[in-house]
Amino acid sequence: MSRRRTLENTVARKAKELVQVIESIAPRELAAQWDNVGLLMGSPEDRINGVLLAIDLTEDVLEEARQRKANGIVAYHPPFFHARKNLTDSDPAGRILLKAAREKMLIYSPHTALDACEGGINDWLATGIGPGDVRALVPHDNLPENEQVKIVTICPEESVARIRDALGAMGAGTLGEYSLCSFEIQGTGTFLASDQANPSVGGTGALERVPEVRLEMACSNRLVALAVLNIRQFHPYEEPPIEIHALEPKPMRNVGEGRRLTLDRPLTLKTIGRNLKNLLGVTSLQVSEPENPEAGSPMRHQVIGLCPGAGGSLLGAAMDQGCTLFITGEMRHHDVLEARSSRCAVMLAGHSNTERPYLDQFRDMLESRLDRLPIMVSDRDVEPLRLA
């Protein structure tokens, strides 16, 4: 059955709706620092009649979008990575961008954010190789807003509840779907009050030892000042002890650059290659096997590193984590030699070959969230290299 929708069954949407859906799948903060992802051309208030998905924004793709009445293009690769000093038709990239602007096209690029996210290109590539445990090769560091700092105070036990409730009411102690999260430690505090002090417990001029509770709660940076005010308001001490500790990001197991796949059972290079070709729809792969292979049966691989596109920068991380095979689109010659001499096999499928077949799955994800907005995969976006 054709996926093309009739005009009667479609509805235009604002660009910001498309952007929100894409970023709910592939949040921009997951992108590499060097990358240029997000809305690159157009206004969030623009009306979108249809969306064309492509790996690269070429003149052919731009013309296809016009012919298919799609005024939104999601180009996986950004059409420009760095700031341009001019925008003229004297170079191919400038010519394409000028034409897109004249056609009032909206352009969005998800690139490495779509690689890193759960259910993105990395995960899709891993599932096509074989069943097993999948995790990020280089995990993305995540620091939720509500866990940016830990605020600590020490108070009498009878004051813990009201201080905790006051901090919780302003948003501290929220961890995901849980609120009023805190930690308490009982101990003994000491103080020596001067003659000018007015202690709420004990007296002046002598060392006092009092039972106390250490109360800890996480909160965001923007709430620190309010948290301190609340502690001072509800704390019985004239000089309440307050500590503020910055917290470090935590690595996310399933989100980040590349993937480390531990297969349920080891597979030969031939079997893995067959699975990969079936997934990508290609007929050939480039393969490098380790130097001095052991005699006997073919080497089997259970721990595999992978990355779509040009993944050579992750080879070291893959080998450090015990991968005996690294799969990507393309790599530098000397990186392949390094892997070979380190007893790590390499399998190359072509840069965009490891990315383009994912667009069908991405289309389905967008369609399920943007009902009746035409989402189409480009027919003219093709691998620029061919076997001769």
C-alpha positions as semicolon CSV with decimal commas, in nm:
position;residue;x (nm);y (nm);z (nm)
1;M;0,000;0,000;0,000
2;S;0,135;0,347;-0,089
3;R;0,248;0,568;0,198
4;R;0,165;0,885;0,005
5;R;-0,124;1,069;0,161
6;T;-0,392;1,260;-0,026
7;L;-0,424;1,631;0,043
8;E;-0,769;1,572;0,195
9;N;-0,614;1,355;0,466
10;T;-0,328;1,587;0,560
11;V;-0,295;1,888;0,787
12;A;-0,031;2,160;0,811
13;R;0,145;2,217;1,142
14;K;0,363;2,486;1,290
15;A;0,736;2,425;1,261
16;K;0,774;2,438;1,638
17;E;0,556;2,126;1,667
18;L;0,793;1,938;1,438
19;V;1,094;2,067;1,630
20;Q;0,943;1,966;1,964
21;V;0,875;1,613;1,840
22;I;1,223;1,569;1,692
23;E;1,385;1,696;2,011
24;S;1,169;1,468;2,225
25;I;1,331;1,181;2,032
26;A;1,681;1,328;1,994
27;P;1,740;1,607;2,250
28;R;1,987;1,865;2,122
29;E;2,199;1,842;2,437
30;L;2,304;1,492;2,328
31;A;2,485;1,627;2,022
32;A;2,864;1,648;2,007
33;Q;3,005;1,988;2,101
34;W;3,149;2,042;1,752
35;D;2,816;1,968;1,583
36;N;2,557;2,210;1,447
37;V;2,216;2,063;1,524
38;G;1,868;2,208;1,557
39;L;1,658;2,445;1,348
40;L;1,904;2,589;1,096
41;M;1,667;2,778;0,865
42;G;1,315;2,906;0,914
43;S;1,092;3,026;1,194
44;P;0,926;2,813;1,463
45;E;0,600;2,984;1,364
46;D;0,622;2,878;0,997
47;R;0,347;2,648;0,869
48;I;0,477;2,312;0,748
49;N;0,277;2,129;0,480
50;G;0,507;1,827;0,452
51;V;0,848;1,705;0,563
52;L;1,116;1,536;0,354
53;L;1,380;1,327;0,534
54;A;1,728;1,299;0,385
55;I;2,085;1,233;0,492
56;D;2,232;1,518;0,286
57;L;2,075;1,839;0,162
58;T;2,164;1,843;-0,208
59;E;2,015;2,031;-0,501
60;D;1,839;1,710;-0,604
61;V;1,684;1,675;-0,258
62;L;1,578;2,039;-0,258
63;E;1,408;1,999;-0,596
64;E;1,240;1,679;-0,477
65;A;1,101;1,860;-0,173
66;R;0,956;2,128;-0,399
67;Q;0,799;1,872;-0,631
68;R;0,651;1,672;-0,343
69;K;0,516;1,992;-0,183
70;A;0,723;1,952;0,132
71;N;0,840;2,285;0,271
72;G;1,025;2,125;0,560
73;I;1,348;1,927;0,522
74;V;1,508;1,724;0,799
75;A;1,866;1,680;0,677
76;Y;2,057;1,444;0,904
77;H;2,391;1,605;0,815
78;P;2,394;1,982;0,878
79;P;2,435;2,169;0,547
80;F;2,688;2,389;0,729
81;F;2,890;2,327;1,047
82;H;3,061;2,661;1,100
83;A;2,969;3,027;1,076
84;R;2,985;3,156;0,720
85;K;3,131;3,496;0,632
86;N;2,907;3,518;0,327
87;L;2,619;3,342;0,158
88;T;2,648;3,358;-0,219
89;D;2,592;3,125;-0,512
90;S;2,967;3,106;-0,580
91;D;2,999;2,774;-0,394
92;P;2,767;2,469;-0,392
93;A;2,668;2,494;-0,025
94;G;2,586;2,863;-0,055
95;R;2,388;2,803;-0,374
96;I;2,176;2,534;-0,205
97;L;2,112;2,747;0,103
98;L;2,013;3,051;-0,104
99;K;1,774;2,840;-0,309
100;A;1,625;2,690;0,008
101;A;1,574;3,039;0,150
102;R;1,406;3,158;-0,170
103;E;1,175;2,854;-0,158
104;K;1,102;2,938;0,209
105;M;1,215;2,593;0,316
106;L;1,255;2,504;0,681
107;I;1,573;2,305;0,752
108;Y;1,640;2,102;1,066
109;S;1,941;1,881;1,138
110;P;1,952;1,623;1,423
111;H;2,288;1,459;1,333
112;T;2,485;1,334;1,638
113;A;2,187;1,386;1,870
114;L;2,002;1,124;1,664
115;D;2,307;0,897;1,688
116;A;2,335;0,923;2,066
117;C;1,972;0,898;2,178
118;E;1,792;0,581;2,283
119;G;1,630;0,426;1,977
120;G;1,856;0,630;1,749
121;I;2,092;0,525;1,473
122;N;2,345;0,362;1,705
123;D;2,082;0,137;1,863
124;W;1,926;0,055;1,526
125;L;2,265;-0,048;1,391
126;A;2,333;-0,268;1,695
127;T;2,000;-0,451;1,674
128;G;2,069;-0,548;1,314
129;I;2,391;-0,728;1,404
130;G;2,242;-0,970;1,654
131;P;2,071;-0,996;1,995
132;G;2,270;-0,897;2,299
133;D;2,339;-0,632;2,562
134;V;2,381;-0,282;2,421
135;R;2,524;0,022;2,597
136;A;2,691;0,347;2,497
137;L;3,057;0,321;2,405
138;V;3,120;0,674;2,535
139;P;2,829;0,751;2,771
140;H;2,672;1,094;2,770
141;D;2,720;1,277;3,099
142;N;2,389;1,392;3,240
143;L;2,323;1,630;3,527
144;P;1,948;1,679;3,578
145;E;1,856;2,033;3,680
146;N;1,717;1,918;4,016
147;E;2,045;1,743;4,099
148;Q;2,295;2,021;4,028
149;V;2,383;2,083;4,393
150;K;2,340;1,918;4,730
151;I;2,235;2,147;5,010
152;V;2,316;2,038;5,366
153;T;2,217;2,167;5,706
154;I;2,256;2,038;6,062
155;C;1,971;2,088;6,305
156;P;1,797;1,942;6,611
157;E;1,587;1,634;6,535
158;E;1,262;1,815;6,612
159;S;1,337;2,071;6,336
160;V;1,410;1,822;6,057
161;A;1,052;1,780;5,933
162;R;0,971;2,150;5,898
163;I;1,301;2,230;5,725
164;R;1,263;1,934;5,489
165;D;0,904;2,031;5,409
166;A;1,003;2,393;5,344
167;L;1,281;2,288;5,107
168;G;1,057;2,034;4,937
169;A;0,782;2,291;4,882
170;M;1,023;2,504;4,675
171;G;1,136;2,207;4,464
172;A;1,439;2,067;4,645
173;G;1,459;1,692;4,691
174;T;1,289;1,608;4,361
175;L;1,439;1,304;4,186
176;G;1,242;1,206;3,878
177;E;0,891;1,112;3,988
178;Y;0,982;1,128;4,359
179;S;0,961;1,434;4,583
180;L;1,080;1,515;4,938
181;C;1,387;1,295;4,884
182;S;1,637;1,355;5,163
183;F;1,903;1,182;5,370
184;E;1,944;1,212;5,746
185;I;2,238;1,120;5,967
186;Q;2,220;1,143;6,345
187;G;2,524;1,262;6,534
188;T;2,656;1,496;6,800
189;G;2,738;1,860;6,739
190;T;2,953;2,090;6,948
191;F;2,973;2,468;6,986
192;L;3,117;2,730;7,216
193;A;2,898;3,040;7,225
194;S;3,050;3,379;7,307
195;D;2,901;3,613;7,565
196;Q;2,737;3,812;7,282
197;A;2,563;3,504;7,135
198;N;2,205;3,401;7,200
199;P;2,200;3,020;7,157
200;S;1,863;2,845;7,132
201;V;2,004;2,549;7,325
202;G;2,271;2,544;7,593
203;G;2,448;2,849;7,730
204;T;2,746;3,076;7,669
205;G;3,107;3,041;7,771
206;A;3,115;2,661;7,784
207;L;3,153;2,388;7,521
208;E;2,815;2,237;7,448
209;R;2,746;1,889;7,304
210;V;2,401;1,844;7,152
211;P;2,233;1,564;6,953
212;E;2,175;1,681;6,594
213;V;2,072;1,554;6,252
214;R;2,253;1,619;5,925
215;L;1,988;1,679;5,654
216;E;2,086;1,655;5,285
217;M;1,872;1,738;4,981
218;A;1,950;1,789;4,612
219;C;1,828;2,096;4,426
220;S;1,895;2,311;4,120
221;N;2,139;2,601;4,104
222;R;1,856;2,846;4,052
223;L;1,694;2,740;4,382
224;V;2,003;2,769;4,602
225;A;1,937;3,125;4,720
226;L;1,575;3,044;4,807
227;A;1,683;2,723;4,980
228;V;1,926;2,915;5,201
229;L;1,654;3,166;5,291
230;N;1,414;2,884;5,382
231;I;1,670;2,711;5,601
232;R;1,741;3,035;5,786
233;Q;1,367;3,097;5,830
234;F;1,281;2,755;5,972
235;H;1,606;2,669;6,152
236;P;1,607;2,729;6,529
237;Y;1,976;2,821;6,549
238;E;2,100;3,178;6,549
239;E;2,373;3,074;6,301
240;P;2,243;2,768;6,114
241;P;2,519;2,559;5,952
242;I;2,463;2,543;5,574
243;E;2,677;2,365;5,315
244;I;2,635;2,375;4,937
245;H;2,812;2,109;4,729
246;A;2,828;2,109;4,349
247;L;2,741;1,767;4,205
248;E;2,907;1,601;3,906
249;P;2,723;1,467;3,600
250;K;2,649;1,096;3,589
251;P;2,714;0,885;3,277
252;M;2,402;0,750;3,106
253;R;2,433;0,381;3,025
254;N;2,216;0,379;2,713
255;V;2,284;0,725;2,572
256;G;2,602;0,856;2,416
257;E;2,853;0,811;2,134
258;G;2,873;0,473;1,963
259;R;2,759;0,145;2,111
260;R;2,925;-0,153;2,277
261;L;2,734;-0,466;2,182
262;T;2,788;-0,788;2,376
263;L;2,622;-1,059;2,171
264;D;2,430;-1,338;2,341
265;R;2,658;-1,579;2,158
266;P;2,977;-1,520;1,958
267;L;2,941;-1,494;1,579
268;T;3,190;-1,527;1,296
269;L;3,285;-1,228;1,086
270;K;3,101;-1,387;0,793
271;T;2,773;-1,414;0,988
272;I;2,802;-1,062;1,125
273;G;2,874;-0,931;0,776
274;R;2,568;-1,109;0,636
275;N;2,347;-0,962;0,909
276;L;2,486;-0,614;0,849
277;K;2,437;-0,632;0,472
278;N;2,077;-0,741;0,522
279;L;2,015;-0,447;0,755
280;L;2,177;-0,187;0,531
281;G;2,070;-0,328;0,197
282;V;2,426;-0,335;0,062
283;T;2,597;-0,613;-0,130
284;S;2,954;-0,566;-0,012
285;L;3,159;-0,453;0,288
286;Q;3,523;-0,367;0,347
287;V;3,676;-0,595;0,610
288;S;4,012;-0,594;0,786
289;E;4,104;-0,896;0,995
290;P;4,365;-0,896;1,274
291;E;4,727;-0,977;1,197
292;N;4,851;-1,326;1,282
293;P;4,511;-1,491;1,335
294;E;4,508;-1,806;1,542
295;A;4,507;-2,127;1,341
296;G;4,196;-2,339;1,328
297;S;3,832;-2,234;1,312
298;P;3,736;-1,876;1,213
299;M;3,759;-1,615;1,488
300;R;3,429;-1,545;1,660
301;H;3,331;-1,207;1,799
302;Q;3,113;-1,141;2,101
303;V;3,205;-0,785;2,205
304;I;3,161;-0,540;1,918
305;G;3,204;-0,164;1,897
306;L;3,007;0,034;1,641
307;C;2,933;0,385;1,523
308;P;2,751;0,508;1,210
309;G;2,923;0,740;0,965
310;A;3,290;0,812;1,032
311;G;3,353;0,644;1,366
312;G;3,732;0,622;1,374
313;S;3,755;0,854;1,675
314;L;3,584;0,584;1,885
315;L;3,819;0,302;1,787
316;G;4,039;0,353;2,093
317;A;3,742;0,345;2,330
318;A;3,616;0,028;2,163
319;M;3,948;-0,154;2,194
320;D;3,994;-0,034;2,554
321;Q;3,657;-0,196;2,635
322;G;3,750;-0,533;2,491
323;C;3,588;-0,509;2,147
324;T;3,741;-0,750;1,895
325;L;3,544;-0,601;1,604
326;F;3,468;-0,239;1,520
327;I;3,192;-0,154;1,271
328;T;3,147;0,188;1,114
329;G;3,096;0,358;0,778
330;E;3,446;0,480;0,702
331;M;3,784;0,510;0,875
332;R;4,128;0,651;0,799
333;H;4,378;0,405;0,657
334;H;4,612;0,436;0,954
335;D;4,329;0,378;1,202
336;V;4,253;0,051;1,025
337;L;4,620;-0,047;1,051
338;E;4,619;0,037;1,422
339;A;4,314;-0,184;1,478
340;R;4,465;-0,467;1,275
341;S;4,790;-0,464;1,471
342;S;4,589;-0,455;1,797
343;R;4,399;-0,772;1,702
344;C;4,074;-0,587;1,637
345;A;3,886;-0,659;1,315
346;V;3,724;-0,371;1,124
347;M;3,412;-0,371;0,907
348;L;3,331;-0,067;0,689
349;A;2,997;-0,029;0,511
350;G;3,023;0,321;0,361
351;H;2,955;0,646;0,544
352;S;2,592;0,717;0,461
353;N;2,508;0,349;0,410
354;T;2,520;0,315;0,789
355;E;2,276;0,606;0,829
356;R;2,031;0,627;0,537
357;P;1,831;0,304;0,595
358;Y;1,740;0,432;0,943
359;L;1,529;0,708;0,788
360;D;1,236;0,470;0,737
361;Q;1,225;0,400;1,111
362;F;1,267;0,770;1,188
363;R;0,976;0,853;0,956
364;D;0,755;0,606;1,144
365;M;0,852;0,764;1,476
366;L;0,764;1,112;1,350
367;E;0,438;1,000;1,186
368;S;0,316;0,843;1,510
369;R;0,360;1,179;1,687
370;L;0,255;1,416;1,406
371;D;-0,075;1,275;1,288
372;R;-0,175;1,368;0,931
373;L;0,142;1,567;0,857
374;P;0,305;1,408;0,549
375;I;0,649;1,270;0,642
376;M;0,843;1,135;0,343
377;V;1,183;0,974;0,292
378;S;1,372;1,120;-0,002
379;D;1,408;0,910;-0,317
380;R;1,694;1,123;-0,452
381;D;1,914;1,121;-0,142
382;V;2,165;0,850;-0,233
383;E;2,514;0,731;-0,144
384;P;2,744;0,953;-0,355
385;L;2,997;0,673;-0,416
386;R;2,935;0,360;-0,619
387;L;3,136;0,057;-0,721
388;A;3,262;0,087;-1,079
